[in-house]
Amino acid sequence: MNTCKKPMLEKAWVVCGLAVLCNALWGSAFPSIKIGYKLFEIPGDSPASQILFAGMRFALAGLLAVVFGSILQRKVLVPKRRSWGKIVKLSMFQTILQYVFFYLGLAHTTGVKGSIITASNTFLSILVASLIFHQEKLTGKKIAACIVGFAGVVLVNLNGSGMGAGLKINGEGFLLVSVTAYAFASSLLKIYSRDEDPVVLSGYQFMIGGLVMMVCGFGLGGRIHTVSMQGVVMLVYLALISSVAFSVWGILLKHHPVSRIAIFGFTNPVFGVILSSVFLHEQNQAEGWKIVTALLLVCAGIFLLNYQKAEKLEVKASAN
């Protein structure tokens, strides 16, 4: 009998709790960003100012990640010389391409379409990890889990309006570029975190990406004209969302297959709808039964992908 205790990050309830926490934080970003736009008086039809605002958020997120990480590890976190190339490449996919195209695309499509297309990043993350980087096998169970989870996302976003017809390159097309960039970023983070500290990777890639986005937003004509204490507090909270959630997400990816962690991403838009209903009083976004059903479908997809028979777990334990 194997008496060795399972490491904390391999325990199912720990992984589940941390992954759900990350997506709850990311889900809270939806209403928080909208509140931030109001506090900084950023027009909804000004993607340049939104990109500038996002750049400020991510640059601050990177700084906070490095500062807190340095305090916790009792040393100044500085990337090794050989690590800068990885950080720049990760920043290009995770922050710059993903969020520049996200904000530009969202300005030319409906919120419902945006939510559904963004949720497809879980599908793409598993496909990229399996078919391009060959980090794991693409199985029928993974495909079925994604279909079940994605059904929940579609259900919670179907409110009888906003779907429309047609596909615009600068709308839905840009969002597809955004989710594809995220999928590649997940696999790259998985690879790089084998030899690098996930906190260092997330902190410095956010700083680089945030600065690039600030330059792009300002160059496209974006401006921040109003600054208040409430706005600054909201900006700090948004930065903490990114720094904490992405650092924890990177640690999870370091110890588990992309598919096992990515599937939790389906909870993100569900949390977004629930929290928007609470903080923005957007109760008309989805009926109560739809939210409950969506959560059940998402949980079913997560369970289907992560479930393993007891015999398999015993074989793995004995092998270790």
Secondary structure, 3 states (H helix, E strand, C coil): CCCCCCCHHHCHHHHHHHHHHHHHHHHHHHHHHHHHHHHCCCCCCCHHHHHHHHHHHHHHHHHHHHHHHHHHHCCCCCCCHHHHHHHHHHHHHHHHHHHHHHHHHHCCCCHHHHHHHHHCHHHHHHHHHHHHCCCCCCCHHHHHHHHHHHHHHHHHHCCCCCCCCCCCHHHHHHHHHHHHHHHHHHHHHHHHCCCCCHHHHHHHHHHHHHHHHHHHHHHCCCCCCCCCHHHHHHHHHHHHHHHHHHHHHHHHHHHCCHHHHHHHHHHHHHHHHHHHHHHCCCHHHCCHHHHHHHHHHHHHHHHHHHCCCHHHHHHHHHHC
